[in-house]
Amino acid sequence: MHEQLMTDGFTGPRFELLREDLWLYGWRVLRKWMGEGEIIARCRESDIYFFAPYTEVEEMMRRDEVRVDIAGLCLGKAVPLFMRLLSQGRWNPERGASIRTFFIGLCLGCFRDAYREWAGPYRRRLAEVLHPDVIGGFPKVSLDPEPAAQMLFRDTVDTILADASWEERAVCMLMLTSGATQEQIAQRLGTTRKAVERRLGRVRRRAQELAAAGVIMVPSVSSAVAK
């Protein structure tokens, strides 16, 4: 095949057929690895490192539309790059790696940038909610007009969310400060209602554990945060 492509001058029907075949192959492999959460380990095995917190990886594993977006971004970079390298003689079948193996290696290299392109807007949505001035607490929240009660509430919320992820904090922030529904929160954060439910479930379990251990003394507050 390589000799035929060379004879064709790396143009024409065979070249385009190879492009389509590699795109479809990469599409299947990347979506499978993303769905299984394997893609990050594959990148690290190839010394490709980037920031990918577990909450984002979970989002990628659970949501097909996220995998579709990232795979499209990745292949949009990897396929043209591969076809260019192929025409430059950068892949040689005599060196051991099959054409698909070589291509997937390029996909892993392009995955880092594709992931960052997806993660950038996702993180900005969280940052808009978790403004630096209020990341550590919820100063606008007040369930009681008395200053002491307000302080107790904020301290309790801070304790519950001390080890929470950005996503969990953002969900609670929106629920506490705006009274937004789970569907509205999902739309604001660019996620799904089920993802919001899961994050609230984690906060709820954490609040219940702290209340049972006597760390937080106001069960009604833990309920307000986790409902």
N, C-alpha and C positions, 0 to 999 in steps of 0.2 A: 504493500500500500504506500509506503513512504516513497519508493521509487516512482510509483505512478503519480503521486502528488508532485514530485520533483519534475517529472516529465511534463505535467500540466502547468508548471510554473506556479504552483500553489494558488491556482485559481480554477474556476469552473465548477461543474456539478459535483465532482468527487470532493472537492475542498468544502463546498457548502454542505454536503451530506455529512462530512466529518464534523463540521461545526454544530449541526443540529444534533448529531449523535452524542457529542460531548456535553452539550447543554442538557439534554435529557438525562444522561448518566449522572452528571453533577447534580442536577435537580433532585434525583432520587436519593443519591448518597448523602448530600448535605441535609436534606429534610429528615432523613432517617437518623443521622447522627445528632442533629439538633433535638429531635423528638426524644431521643434516648439520653440526652445530656452528655453524649460521648464526644461531641465536637471540641469541647474545651480541652479535654485530655489529649485528643489527637493533635491539636495545635501545640500543646506543650511538648509533646513527644518530638515535634519538629522545631522546637526552640522558638515558638511563636507565642509571645506572652502579651496579655492585655488585661485590663481590669474588667472582671465579669462577676459581680457579686451573686450570691446564690439566689437572691430574689429575682434578679433579671434572668438568670438561667432557668429558674422555675417558670417564669413568664414565657420564655421561649419554648420550654418543653410542653407546656399546657396549651398554648394558643397557636393553632395552625396558621392564622393570619400573620403572626410574628415570624414564624418560620418561612412563610412565603415571601414576606418582605425582605428578610435578610438573605435568603437564597437568591432572590432576584438581584439584589445589590451585589452580591458576591460574584455571581455568574456574569453579570454585566461587566465586571472587571476581568475575571479570570479567562473567559472565552476569547475575547479579543487579544489579550496578552499571550495566550497559548498559540493562537493562530499566527501571531507575529513572530514569536520565538521559533515556531515550527518552520516558517518560511526562511528564517535566518539560520537554520541548521542547528538550533540549540538542543533539539531532541534527536538522539541517535538511537535507533533500535538495537544497535550492537553494544550499547553501554549497559544493558540489563533491564532497565525500567521499561515496562510496557507503556504504550501511549496513554492509557487511562490512568496508570499509576502516576506518571509524570504530571498529567493534567490535575489530578486530585491534589498533588503536592502544591501546585500553583493555587488551587482553590483555597487550601488552608492558609496560604500566604495572603490571599485577598480577603479571607474571612475576617481577619482582624479589622480591616478598614470598613468592611460592610457592617460588622457588628457595631463599631463606633458610630457609624452613620445612623443606625437605628437607635442606639442607646442615647445619643445626644439629645434629641427631642424628648425622649422618655424621661431622662433625668431633669431636663429643663422644666417639664410639667411638675415634677416633684419639688424642684427648687422654688417654683412660683408659690407653692403652698407652704413649704418649709422655709420661709424667709429666715435668713441668719439671725434676725433679732428675736425670733420666737421658736427656734429649733429646740431650745432647752425647756420650753414650757408653753403655756397657753394664757398669756396675760389678758386676753379679751374675754375669757370665760368667767362667768360668775353665776353660781346657782343660789347665792345668798347675798343680800346687800351688805352684810357685815364684813369688814376687812379681814377679820380673823378667819371667817369661814371661807372667804375667797382664797386666802393664803393656804389654808389646809387643803382645799380642793386642788390648787395648782401643784402643791407638793406631792399630793397623792398621785395625780396624773403623771408627774415627772418620774415618780418611783415606778409606776406601772410600765412606763415607756422607756425606762433607762436602757434596756438592752434591745429595744425594738428596732426593726429595720426602718429605713427611710419610708418605704411603702406603707408600713403599719402606722408610722407617725403621721404621714400625710392623710391617710384614711381617717384617723381619729381627729386630726386637726379640722378637716372639713366637716365632720359630723358634729363636733363640739362647737365650732365657731359659727357655722352657718345653718346647722340643722338639715344639711343635704341628705337626700335619700341615698341608698346604696347604688341605685341606678345612676343618679346624678354624679355621685363620686366616681363611679366607673368611667363615665363620659369625660369628666374633668381630667382624670389621670390617664386616659387612653388605655383602659384595661376593661375587664369584664366584671359583671356583678358577682359571679362566682369567685373571682379573685379577691374582690372586696370582702366577701363573706369569709373566705379562708383567712384573710389577714385579721379580720375582726375576731374570728375564732381563736387565733393565737393570742391576741391581746386579752380576750376573755379568760382563757385558761391561765394566762400569767397573772391576771388580776385575782382570780379565784385562789391560786396557789399562795399569793402574797397575803390575801385576806385570811386564809386558813392558817398561815404561819404567824399571823399577828403583826406582819410588817406594815400593812395599811389598816387603819382603824375605822374607816368609813366605808362599809360595804356598798352604800348607795352610790358613792362616787365611782367605785370600780364597775358597778353596773352601768352607770351613765357612760363611762368610757367604752365599755365593751358591748353595749346593746346594739 
